[in-house]
């Protein structure tokens, strides 16, 4: 079963995403900011485990999503992890290109984005 890391500083939104992942049958862990996400990645690696996907917010305190994305994709142990950037802010035209530079997927937190995330995860992770 795929293991997903939800990185979102908005607790209520994190719970919405977590509930959707529960409904889809995915295993997941949660981080409330970028620093916590990097710690969870380190902890998983030290235990010989990994995440299959990271659902990553961009605008967060301490360490933002851009810094997390760069750290993940520049670490050979974490680089294979699929990153889905979920953001309601910082949607400049160059942001989609930044995400694509790291082989990530960009989804805006609007409308039925939870359904879109669920469909995307099912497609991306069904082969694993």
N, C-alpha and C positions, 0 to 999 in steps of 0.2 A: 504494500500500500504506500503510495507517495507521501512524503513528509514535506510540509510547507511551513515556512516561517512568515508570519504576518508582522510587518513592521509599520506601525501606525500610532501616532501620538494621541489621536482622538479616541478615547476609550470607547465611546458609544459606537463609533464607526468600526473600530476593531472588533467589537462584539457582534455587529451585523455581519461582518466578513466571516468571523469564526462560526457563527450559527449557520451561515450558508455552507461552509466547508463541512460542518457536522452533517448537514442534510445530504451533502454529496458523498459522504463516507471517507473524507480525507483525514489523515493525521495532521496535526498542526501544532505549532508553538507560537507564542506571541512575544513581541518586543514593543515597548512604548516609545523608544527613540533609537537613533542610530548607534549610540554607544552600547546600548543593551543588545541590539541586533548583532554587532560585531562580537560581543562577549558570547552570545549563544552560538554563533558560528564557530568560535574558538573552542567552546566547550564540546560541541558536537564532534569537531575534528579530533580533539584529544581523546574522545571515547570511541573513535573509529567509525563514527556515524557522519551523516551529512544530510542536508536538505535537498530535495529535488527541485524546489521552486521557492523563490522569495517574492512575496507581494509587498512592494516597497513604496511607502509615501515619500514625497520629496521634502516638503517643508516641515521640519521637525527641530526640536531643541537639541542642543549639545553637538550632535553630529548629524548633518542633513543627509537626505537620500542620495544626493549626487556623490557625496563623500563615501557613503556605504557602497554605492554602485561601483565606483572606481576601485575601492578596496577589494570587493568581491572579484571583479574581473581581472585585477592585477595579481591575484593570489592563485597560483597554479592548482591548489587543492580546491578552491571554490569557483574558479572560472567556469567549469561546466554547469554550474547551477543556473537554471532558467530564472531570469528576473523579469517580473511584471511590475512596471512602475504605475502606481495608482495615484493620480494627483488631481486636485481641484484648483491648484494654484500653479504659477510658473509655467503656464502653457504658451510660452513663446514659440514661434515657428522653429527656432533652433533646438528647442527641448526634445522634440521627437527625433531629431538627428543625433542629439547627444545620447539618447537611449539606444538608438539603432547602432551607434558606434560600438556599444558594448553588447550587441546582439540581444538587446532586451525588447520588451513589448511595452508600449505606452497606452494606458487607458485612462480617460478622464473620469472623475467621480461625478457623473451626471446621469440622470435618467435611470435606466435599468442596468447600471454598470455591474451589479452583483451577478446578474444573469450572464452578462458578457464574460465576466471573470470565470464563472462556473463552466461555461462552454469552452472557453480557452483552455482551462486547466484539464478538462476531460480530453481535449484533443492533444495537448502537449504531453500529458503524462500517461495517456492510455497505453502507449507502447512500452512503458517501463514495467 
